[in-house]
């Protein structure tokens, strides 16, 4: 089928779509602070209704609203995930423009959340509108799930998935993580690493003391540093007792998939402004480690006096936040247990380990319907074969959402950003041309999913909607 009319519709409405994205990006929905979250959720729901998606809003306890929507019909049902919360801004002085000004400069839209992941959400909504305006009703049933706690490890979504599992039944899922690499190739992921996010706390005196007491009063900062030094080797290898014995070998199929992946090592080093890679890895070894290697990252350390000017103090407490990216066969519970045991054996029983959030890994085959639709559509729109990751190095609640179906729904993930978008960092942005291409790409994915002739492997069609319970803008 020709997509000429669809593409023309997207091009004619390019300014309108960009303005909608600016509106959403100007809403400072930082989940960690809680400001503007309800207003942003309402705006997202209205935008969904505007393109003909029937919606319901759920609030789990004191959490931020989860927007559920349905659109289209047919024997096949798919999930589309998104989130409206964004990461904290960081230091304002690091930004060239206001993080919530949503300024457009040289064809790029700068804003916190533009790349992660409001641009992805608006591209999907624009694709739904463009498809219906040019072809009519969507050729399959699509269930949207848009949350506001991605930056908080999605606690409400975990409860939602348990309490409303029937709303998440699907044959496949489209996720919102992906980009164009330094060689302009689209990256599609078929799974995600798991994650566990922890805080280590050490307590000393009742408060910071004059540093003269350092001769006889224990220093929690040193205590924390000494404990941290036992977790990885100087070369960055995780040295927690028993950790490596739980790592599953990479399967032959995954090893074959890795051969098709090439990291632009020099381009990435220039982009990151680094001299080299951990353990001087390169080539196939670097690719394998990036995708199938576990991590333990110190995300931040807080202790003592770090403000301007000298102040000689003995800290009263010290804290470090760590995240572990998990690969087969690691689970969040297992890693926490291994870490606690490792610290206890070395005499660090006094160190408090606090679990802040976690998510299981998710992994699906390249032969799934959503994977084939994404891969074939990317080739058509971008003109080059996509880079297909068997598992994305990042993490999210994919296993929770997709695991609501029995068997688990396969996932294909792709996004609107590019290698220089700098999500989570200062001057986060996307290129508007990428935004428009992403709309055209998603339109083709929608069509291919509707064209599928075979039945779902799960035996579920889930084509019945609770229309009376949904709100729609028409």
N, C-alpha and C positions, 0 to 999 in steps of 0.2 A: 504494500500500500504506500502511496506517495504521501510524504509528510510536508510537501511544499506549502499547503495552506496553513498547517500547524506552525511551521517555522515563520511564515509571514505574520501570523497573528502575534507570535512572540516578539518579533522585531518591531511591529507597530506599537506594541504595548510595553516596550522596553523601559521607557521613562516612568510609566505608571508602576511597573513592578519594582523598579529601583526606589521610587518614592515610598512605596509600602515598606520596603526593607529599611529605609532610613527612619521611618516612623517607629518601627519596632526596635531598631538599634538605639534610638534616643531614649528608650525606657531602661533605666539602670537596674536591671533585674539581677542583682548580685545575691545569690541565695545565701551566702555566708553572712550577709548583713540583714537580709530580710526586707529591705526597702523596695517598694514598688512591685512586689511579686504578684499580689492579687490583681493590680491594674494591668500588669503585663499578661497575666493569664486571661483576663477578660478580653484584652485586645487580640490575643491569639485566637480565642474562641470565635470572636466576631469575624476575624479574617477567614477562618475555616468556614463559617456559615456563609460568608460572602461568595465563596466559590462553590457552594452547594453541598457542603459536607454537613450532615446532621450530627449534632454534638450533645454530649453530656459532660458535666463537670463533676469530678469526685474530689472530696477532701478527706484524707485519711488522718484522723486525730488532729493534731496541730500542724500537720504538714501543709505544703503549698499545693494548690489545685493541680490535679491531673485532668487533662482534657482528652476525652475519648470521642472519636468521630467515625462515621461510616459513610461511604460513598460508593456508588456503582452497584452492579449486580452480576450474577453469573454463577457457574458451578465451582469457580475457584476463588479462594479467599486468601488475602495477603495482609500482613501487618506493615505499617510504615511508622517508624519510631522517630521522635524528635524531642528536643528540650528547649525551653525558653529562658532558663537561667544562664548566667554567665559567670566567669571567673572574676575574682577581685581585680581591681585596676592595677594595684601596685603603686609605685611612686609616680605621681603625676608629672614630675620633672623629666621622666624618661619618655614621655609622649610628645610627639611633634604637634599634635592637635588634641582637642578635648576628647577623652575616651568615649563620651556619649554625645558628641556633636554630630556623628555620622557624616563627616565631611567627605566630599568627593573631590579628589585631587588627581589629575593625570589619569583619569579613568579608573581610579581605585577608591573604594569606599572604606574609610578608616573608622573603626569603632570596636569597643570591646564586645565580643559576641558575633561580629560580622562573619568570621571564619568558623567559630565554634559556639553556636551552630545555627544562628538565626538566618544566615544566608542559605543554609541547606533547607531549613524549614520553609522559608518563603519560596524557594525554587520549586519545592514539591507542590506547594499550594498553587503556584503559578502554572505548573504543568497540568494540574487537575483542571484548572479553569480553561487553559488553552485547549486541552483535549476535548472538553465538553463543548466549547464554543465552535470547534471545527469539525468534530466527528460525532458528537452526541454523547450519550451515556457511557461511562467507563465500562470497558469490556469484562471486568472482573470486580469482585467485591473487595474493597480496600478498607482496612480498619486502622485508623490513626490513633496513636498513643503518644501524647505530648506531655512531658513532665517538667517540673520546676526544681528538681533536686539532684540533677546530674553532678553538680559540684559538691554535693554532700553525701555521695555514695548511694543516692536513690532509696532512702529508707521507706518512703511512702509507696514507691513503685513495687517494692518487695511485698508489702502487705496487699497492695492492689492485685498483684499477680496471684496471690493465694486466695483472696476473697472473691475475685472476679475472673477466675481462670477461663470461664466460658467465653468471655469477651476477647480473649487472646488466642483462641483456636484459629490456626491458619496453616497454610501449606508452605509458607516461606515468609521471610521478613526482609525489609529494606532498611538498612541502618544509615546513620548520618556521619560516618567517619571516612574520609578519603580526600585526595588532593591530586593535583598534577605535579609530577616530579620535576627535577631541574632540567630534564630533557623534554618537558611538556607532555609526558605520557600519563594518562589517567591511571590512578592506582585503585584497584578494587580488592577488598579484603573479604575472605570467606569465614572469618572467625576472629576472636579477640583473646588476648591473654587475660587470665584472671588477675585479681589484685587483692591485697590486704593492706590497709593503711593503718599505721600504728603510731602511738606516742610513747616514748620512753621518758619517765620522770625520775629525777633523783632529788631527794630533799636533804638539806643540811641544817644550818642554824635557822632560827625563827625568821630571820630577815638577812639582807645583805649586811655584812660587817666591815669594819675597817680592815684593810688587808694585813695589818700588823698581826692579826690573829691567825694568819696563814701558817704559823709555826706549829700550832697545836689544835686548830679547829679543822675538821675534814672539809675538803673543797668539793662540792657536788659537781662542779664543772669538770674537774679532773676525773672524777669518778665516772662520769658519763663518757668522756672521751676514751678512757681506758676500756670501758665496756664495748663501745662502738668499734674500737680497733680489733676486737676479737671476731667481729661478724664478717669482715672481708679481709682478704690478703692485700698487701700493697699493690698487687697487680689487678685488683678488682674481682677476684674469684670469691664467691660466697663460701665461707668456712664454717658455717653453723654445723654442729655435729649431726650427722645423718642426713643432711640436706641433699647432697648429691646422689645418695642411694635411691631417692624417690623420683629422680628424673627419668621419665620414659625415653627410650631411644627414638629418634626421629624415624618415622615409617618410610619404607621405600617409595611410596607415592609422594610423600612430602619432599623427600630428597630430590625426586624427579622434578617436582614443581619449583624447587629452589633454583634449579639450573636455568630456568627462564627469567630469573630475577637478577637484575644488575643495579647496584647502587652507584649513583654518580658520586664517587668518593671525593674527587677533587672539587666538584661543584658544591657538595655539602660542606666540605671543610671551609670553603670560602664563605658560604652562607652563614655558618656557625662561628666563623673566625677562630678556628682551632688549628693546631699544628698537626695533630694526628689522632688516631683512634686508640681505644683501650687495648693494651697488650700488643700494639702495633699490628693489629689484624688488618687483613685486606682481602679482596676478592671473594671467593666462595665462602671462606671461613667467616668473613665479616657479615655476609648476608645471612648465613645460618645462625650466627649468634644473635643478630638483630631480631630475627623472627622467632627463633626457638630457644633463645637463651633466657633464663630467669634473671631477675634483677633485684638488688636491694639498694635503694636510693635514699640518701639523706636529703630530705626535702627542705629541712630548715633546722637550725639550732638556736635556742634562746637561753641566755643566761647573763647575769651580771649587768654591767654598764656598757651600752653600745651607742649611746647618744654622743653628740658633739662635746668635745672637751674632755680632759683627763679626769678620772675619778677612780681612786685606788680602793677597790672593794673586793671582799671575799664573798662570792655569790651565795645566797641562801638556798637557791634551787637551780636546777638545770633541766632543760627539756629538749628533746630531739624528735622530729617527726620523720618516719620512714615509710616508704611504700615498697612492697614486694610485687613485681609482676610475675605471674604464675604461668607455668607451662605444664603440659601433661607430665606426671600425674600428681602435681601439687594442688592442694586445696587450701583455702584460707585457714581453716581450723588446724590442719596439719602444720602449716608454717608457724602459726602462733605457738603451738605446743613445742615444736622443735626449738624455737627461739627462747621460750621460757626455760626449757630444760638446759639449753646451752649456757644461758646466763647463770642459772642456779649452780651448775657443776663448777663454774669458775668463781664462785663466791659473790656473785652479784644478785643475791636474793632480794636485796633492798631496792633494786630498780623496779619501778612500777611500770607494767606494760598495759597500755590502754588501747583497746580496739576502737578505731574511729569509723571503719567501714570496710566492706569487702564485696567482691563479686566473683563468681566462678568463671572459669574460662568457657569459651564457646567455640566450636569448630564444626564446619560442614563441608561436604564434598563439592568439587568443581563441576560435578555432573548434575547438580540440583537445578531446578527450573529457574529459580531466581538468579543463580550464578550465570547460567547460559544467557538469560535475557540481558543481564548487565554487561556481560563480555561482548556479546554481539552488537548491542546498541552502542557501546563505547567505540567500537571499531567504526561503526557507521558515522557517528557524530564527530569524533576526533580525528579520524583518518589514520590512526595508528593503533596497533594492538595494545590493549591495556596491560599494565603490570598487575598480575594476580598474586596476592599474598594468601597463602593457605591459612595464615593466622596473623592478625594485625598486632604490632607491638604494643598498641595502647589497650585500654580496658574499658569496660562499661557493663551495665546490667543486662547484657545480651543473653547470657545463659538463663537469667530469670524470666525474661519476657518470652524468648523463643522456647524455653523449656516448659511453658504452660501447655504446649501442644504435646500429644503423645503419638508417635515419637516427636522429639524436639524438631521445631521448624528450622530448616536451613536458612542461613543469612547471607546476604550480599551487601556490602557496605561501600559507599562512595560519597564524595563530597564536592563542594563548590570551590574550595580553596586551592592554593598552589604552594610550591615549596617555600616561597618567601612570605607567606601570609602571617607567620608568627603568632599562631593562636596561643593563648595564655600569657603572652609577652606584651611589651609595649608596642604601640603602633600596629596592632592587629588589623588586618585588612583583607579584602578580596578584590580581585579585578572584576569589573562589571561585565566584561566580555565573557569571563569564565562563568559568571552568574547566569547569563543568557544561554550559554552553551549547555549548562547544567539543566536548565529548563527543557531544552530540546532533547537532551539525553534521557531525562526522566519520562518525557512523553513517549518515547520509543520503548522504554522498559515497560511502562504501563500497557502499551499495545501488545508487546510480545507475551506478557503474562496472561493477557486475555485470549491470545491466540493458541495457548497451549491446548493440546488435544488429549493428553493422557490424564488419567485420574491421579489424584494426590496419593503419594505412598502412605500417608497416614489414614486414608480412607475417609477423611473429613472434608466436607464441602463447605459447611458453615455459611451457607448463603442466606440464612434467615435473619432479618434485622428486626430489632424492636423499634420500629419506626415511631410508634406513639410516644416513646420515651426520649426521642431525640429532638433537639432544636436545630432548625436549619434556616439559613438566610434566604433560601429559595433556589 
